[in-house]
Amino acid sequence: MTRTRTVDVLVVGAGPAGLAAAARLAAAGAGRVEVLEREATAGGAPRHCSRPGFGADARGRALDGPAYARRAVREALRAGATVRTGVSATGWAGPLTLDVTAPTGLERVRAGAVVLATGARERPRSARLVPGTRPAGVLTTGELQRTVARFGPRPEHIGRRAVVVGGDPVARGAARTLRAAGVEVAAVVAEHPCPAVSFAGAPVLVGAVVTELLGRGRLTGVAVRGGDGRATVLRCDTVVFTGDWIPDHELVRARGLPLAPGTRGPVTDQGFRTAEPGVFAVGNLLRGVEPALVAAAEGRAVAGAVLERLGGRPWPAGVPVTAAGPLRWATPGLLGPAAAPLLVRPERRLARPVLTVAQDGVPLRRERLGGTLVPWRSVRLGPRWTSGVDLAGGPVTVGAEE
């Protein structure tokens, strides 16, 4: 028998964005705020990142991922939110109503507002269309981190010699994890240029791609095609595919909410409102991956719009935003009456590009940026970039010129 319950705000996902949203909303008096987390432990991906880079505690000491995750859970609970683990939202039973599977049975939860904070995942090897058999030793960064967290830094659970595929900061983190576990990093296969110094001596094959996985039972090597077209085989018993993030958007798709073509996350405005009145989306569900501190900031920022919704404010319309040229995506996907910052990311490396914002073919802003844009890092454009948008006009286009 399905039990039906009602809450004021239902947050799906207990990672940095979801926990930050729950803490801010509960502290602001939003009523009953409940967070659902399908894993056994709340905190999200930082739980598996045993390195600094997650801010500092009250005494100024650097936090690693697990400490950051524990603090985020504590703050949500102290604010008065309820955090439920081992609980999965499996689908929609109607507007602002979700079907839930919990250890105690089936539930149907109605809410005044729903905040989706389901995060992102790396594409597995199969989704990257790399041919070969399915030998043991093929991992994503998340699988590598979970294996080390579960079994400890012992090569017998991972392998002895590894190849890392990718050149972004996540790939560097994977290489560090492998070395800490006593695994030799034979090479880094990076399709895009990246600073070789970041991999502490491991050879970096820039412009190369993995074309096949070799071995049966256990991986014995990977076939690689270099930037010059030459083929070679790298002997290894482990390969770690990093990056290539995709939002965990099953609930978004199940509700029929529009997805942004560049990010494959839900289209939202600057208040993180989706096309469905009362449904919000925050964090890495929106565009793949940003650092935990960015996702948490979005979780805190959504609270104002959620409170407005609970107070009866009408759901606003917005002007669509699209990315053009060498830009992969631009968010938010909708712009409302107030000028809003934009987050953009390029398809490829761009040296000192000229960024442009235009509406109906009319330039609103054009400015050359200093430095280089890279495919694994977003650039924030301040609210001044969108200050001239006409809400009665057509779509806004964000572009780049070299």
Salt bridges, closest charged atoms under 4 A:
GLU34 OE2 - ARG5 NH2 2.65
GLU34 OE1 - ARG32 NH2 3.02
GLU34 OE2 - ARG84 NH1 3.32
GLU39 OE1 - ARG47 NH2 2.41
ASP57 OD2 - ARG61 NE 2.80
ASP99 OD1 - ARG108 NE 2.73
GLU107 OE2 - ARG3 NH2 3.11
GLU107 OE1 - ARG5 NH2 3.21
GLU107 OE2 - ARG84 NH2 2.82
GLU156 OE2 - ARG154 NE 3.39
GLU184 OE2 - ARG161 NH1 2.77
ASP228 OD2 - ARG230 NE 3.68
ASP244 OD1 - ARG123 NE 3.15
ASP248 OD2 - ARG38 NH2 3.05
ASP248 OD1 - ARG121 NH1 2.48
GLU250 OE2 - ARG121 NH1 3.32
ASP269 OD2 - ARG273 NH1 2.96
GLU276 OE2 - ARG255 NH2 3.23
GLU290 OE2 - ARG345 NH2 2.87
GLU298 OE2 - ARG287 NH1 2.68
GLU308 OE1 - ARG273 NH2 3.14
GLU308 OE2 - ARG313 NH1 2.96
GLU347 OE1 - ARG328 NE 3.81
GLU367 OE1 - ARG365 NH2 3.28
GLU367 OE2 - ARG384 NH2 3.37
GLU401 OE1 - ARG366 NH2 2.84
GLU402 OE2 - ARG348 NH1 2.74
